């Protein structure tokens, strides 16, 4: 199975503690998939919410396709395609446990647009500082290993 990353939400792992991940499909129009294939998508402010027993993705920005005569709205709400038991589980966790569903990356898999979703808990400010400290320590350790001479 071939996959090709289109957009990655780099802030998600910084702002949220990732508890579980899911792969979901998206209901798209023709101009949206053409725009995604040309790499014009942004996950920065996107999030998923439950409504009427379905999951919907909001604020995913897919730029308009230049060669189209009629186009889509760039940030329209898009339906997520998941298994029924996954939707029930996510809906329960969003409501009862105070968690959120954030997209981690958008990619093409066998020609179809897929999105990796994460069930996540928001980090507090001190948790974010700890993340930065751990990242810096790892970077320094990697640099020391790289520069080590025998």
Backbone torsions as a table, in degrees:
resi	resn	phi	psi	omega
1	UNK	NA	123.1	-177.1
2	UNK	-95.7	133.6	175.9
3	UNK	-132.8	149.5	-176.4
4	UNK	-136.8	115.1	-178.6
5	UNK	-67.6	134.3	177.4
6	UNK	-104.7	-48.1	-177.4
7	UNK	-146.7	140.3	179.1
8	UNK	-123.6	133.9	178.5
9	UNK	-89.6	91.7	-174.8
10	UNK	-70.3	-29.6	-178.5
11	UNK	-74.8	-19.2	-175.2
12	UNK	-60.5	-46.4	-178.4
13	UNK	-71.0	-22.0	176.9
14	UNK	-80.2	-42.2	-175.6
15	UNK	-86.5	-18.6	-174.4
16	UNK	-132.1	150.1	170.5
17	UNK	-91.8	116.6	-175.5
18	UNK	-81.5	123.3	-178.3
19	UNK	-99.9	-40.0	-177.0
20	UNK	-157.6	148.6	179.8
21	UNK	-119.4	152.9	-179.9
22	UNK	-138.1	151.7	172.8
23	UNK	-107.2	129.5	-178.1
24	UNK	-131.7	151.4	172.0
25	UNK	-90.7	169.3	180.0
26	UNK	-126.7	142.4	172.2
27	UNK	-89.4	114.3	-174.8
28	UNK	-126.2	159.7	172.4
29	UNK	-91.2	172.2	-178.5
30	UNK	-61.4	-41.9	-178.8
31	UNK	-70.9	-28.4	178.7
32	UNK	-68.2	-45.3	-178.5
33	UNK	-68.1	-34.3	176.8
34	UNK	-65.8	-40.3	178.5
35	UNK	-67.1	-39.5	177.3
36	UNK	-63.5	-43.5	179.5
37	UNK	-61.3	-28.3	176.6
38	UNK	-88.5	4.5	172.3
39	UNK	85.9	22.9	-176.2
40	UNK	-104.8	69.9	178.1
41	UNK	-141.7	149.6	-178.7
42	UNK	-139.2	124.5	-177.9
43	UNK	-96.3	2.7	-167.3
44	UNK	-50.8	-48.8	-175.1
45	UNK	-107.2	12.3	-173.8
46	UNK	-77.2	149.8	175.2
47	UNK	-155.8	160.5	179.6
48	UNK	-108.9	147.0	175.8
49	UNK	-141.8	155.9	-179.1
50	UNK	-95.2	140.1	177.6
51	UNK	-156.4	118.0	176.5
52	UNK	64.5	36.8	178.8
53	UNK	75.6	13.7	177.7
54	UNK	-130.2	160.2	175.9
55	UNK	-106.2	136.9	-178.1
56	UNK	-125.6	143.3	179.2
57	UNK	-104.3	124.4	-179.7
58	UNK	-110.7	150.7	173.0
59	UNK	65.0	17.8	169.2
60	UNK	-74.2	118.0	-177.5
61	UNK	-92.9	113.0	173.9
62	UNK	-114.8	112.8	-177.3
63	UNK	-59.6	153.3	178.3
64	UNK	-67.4	146.3	-178.8
65	UNK	-81.6	123.0	-172.1
66	UNK	-63.0	-36.2	-173.8
67	UNK	-85.2	2.6	-176.1
68	UNK	-91.2	147.1	177.2
69	UNK	-83.2	-39.0	173.6
70	UNK	-120.2	136.1	-170.8
71	UNK	-123.1	171.2	178.9
72	UNK	-92.9	164.8	172.9
73	UNK	-80.3	129.3	-172.6
74	UNK	-58.7	-34.6	-175.4
75	UNK	-116.2	29.3	-178.8
76	UNK	-64.4	158.7	177.9
77	UNK	-76.0	131.4	-177.0
78	UNK	-120.0	141.3	-178.8
79	UNK	-77.9	137.5	176.6
80	UNK	-97.0	139.8	-179.8
81	UNK	-105.9	109.7	179.1
82	UNK	-134.9	167.4	174.1
83	UNK	-70.9	150.9	-176.7
84	UNK	-55.1	-44.4	-178.5
85	UNK	-66.9	-31.1	176.9
86	UNK	-69.3	-41.0	178.7
87	UNK	-62.5	-44.1	179.3
88	UNK	-61.8	-45.1	179.8
89	UNK	-62.3	-46.4	-179.7
90	UNK	-65.9	-42.7	179.3
91	UNK	-60.8	-42.6	178.2
92	UNK	-62.5	-45.5	-178.0
93	UNK	-67.8	-34.9	179.1
94	UNK	-65.5	-46.0	-176.1
95	UNK	-76.9	-49.9	-170.7
96	UNK	-81.4	-41.9	-172.3
97	UNK	-97.7	-2.0	178.1
98	UNK	71.0	29.3	179.3
99	UNK	-96.4	173.0	178.8
100	UNK	-132.1	162.4	177.8
101	UNK	-115.6	117.6	-179.7
102	UNK	-120.5	144.8	176.3
103	UNK	-79.8	137.6	178.2
104	UNK	-97.8	-43.6	178.4
105	UNK	-155.2	153.5	176.4
106	UNK	-114.7	131.0	-177.1
107	UNK	-150.0	164.2	174.9
108	UNK	-101.1	131.4	179.1
109	UNK	-130.1	113.8	-176.6
110	UNK	52.9	39.7	176.9
111	UNK	84.4	-4.0	-179.2
112	UNK	-107.3	142.2	177.8
113	UNK	-77.4	126.4	177.9
114	UNK	-126.1	155.1	177.8
115	UNK	-131.3	134.5	176.2
116	UNK	-92.4	117.7	-179.7
117	UNK	-102.7	151.6	177.5
118	UNK	-129.1	133.5	168.7
119	UNK	-80.8	120.1	-169.0
120	UNK	-138.2	157.5	175.2
121	UNK	-117.8	133.3	-179.9
122	UNK	-63.6	138.9	178.1
123	UNK	-87.4	148.0	173.6
124	UNK	-83.0	169.1	-176.1
125	UNK	-60.3	-41.2	-179.2
126	UNK	-68.3	-30.4	175.9
127	UNK	-66.4	-37.8	179.1
128	UNK	-65.7	-40.2	177.7
129	UNK	-63.2	-40.0	178.4
130	UNK	-62.6	-39.2	177.8
131	UNK	-61.1	-42.9	179.2
132	UNK	-64.3	-43.9	179.8
133	UNK	-61.6	-45.6	179.3
134	UNK	-63.1	-40.4	178.8
135	UNK	-63.7	-42.6	178.8
136	UNK	-64.9	-40.8	177.9
137	UNK	-62.8	-42.7	179.2
138	UNK	-63.8	-41.8	179.3
139	UNK	-62.5	-43.3	178.6
140	UNK	-64.8	-41.0	178.7
141	UNK	-64.4	-43.5	178.1
142	UNK	-62.6	-39.2	179.7
143	UNK	-66.0	-41.1	179.5
144	UNK	-64.7	-41.0	178.5
145	UNK	-65.0	-41.3	-179.0
146	UNK	-64.8	-39.8	-176.0
147	UNK	-86.9	-2.6	-179.4
148	UNK	-66.2	133.1	-179.0
149	UNK	-113.3	142.2	179.2
150	UNK	-97.6	NA	NA
